[in-house]
Amino acid sequence: PQLFHHVGMIRGEYLLRELNQNIILASCQQFVKDYLDTICSFYLDKEVWYRFSELTNTEANCLAGTREFFDEGHPL
């Protein structure tokens, strides 16, 4: 693949939304691990930043595997 000069921060919430799964599921954990392994392998001598997730409660509540649901007036 054509590589970019830098990698921006990988935002974990996009990966969770892509799968529509909560990170507590083993399949979601494996997907995130494989994704990060692949990206990092392309940029071995570069820093790669990863932020776990920034989901609102509304977003998190609808992910498969969510065990506890929060109904809050403010979604963050």
N, C-alpha and C positions, 0 to 999 in steps of 0.2 A: 504493500500500500504506500501511497505517497504520504510522507510524514510531515507534520507541521513543525515549525521551529520550537514551539512551546505547547504544553498541554495546559488548558485551563483547569479549574477545579471541577472534578467529577462530582456531581450532585446525586447522592444516593436516592433521593425521592423519585427521580426520574426512572431509575431502575425498578423501584418497587411498583410504581405506576404502570410501567411497561408489562410487568408480570401480573399485576393486580393481586399481589400476595403480600402478606405481612412478613417481616424479616424473621419472625419466630419459626417459620416453616423451613424445614431443611432444604427443600427445593429452591426456595428464594435465596437462602444463604449460599447455596452452591452456584446459582446464577451470578450473584454479586461477586463471589470469589473468582469464578472463571472470567468474568468481564474484567475485573481489576488485574488479574494475572495477564490477560491478553494485552491490555493497554500498557501495563508496566513493561512487558517484554519488548514492546516497540520503542520504549524510551528508557533503556537501561541506565544511561548516564545522565538522566534528567530527573528533576523532582516531579512527582505526580501527587497532586493534592486531592484528597477525597473527603467529602463531608457526608456523614452518615445519612441524615434525612431531615427535612424540614417540612413535615406534613401538617396540615391543619387537622383538627379532630374529625371534621367531616370527611376528609380524605382517608384518614387512617381507619375510621369506623367501617368503611366499605371494602377494605382489603380482605381477601380470603385468608382465613387463619387467625383473624383478630379475635381474641378471647374476651376482652372487656371493652364495652362501648361507652363513650362519654357523650352526653348531650349537654353541651355548655352553651350559654348565651353568646359567648365570644368564641369563635371557632379555633383560635390559636391556643 
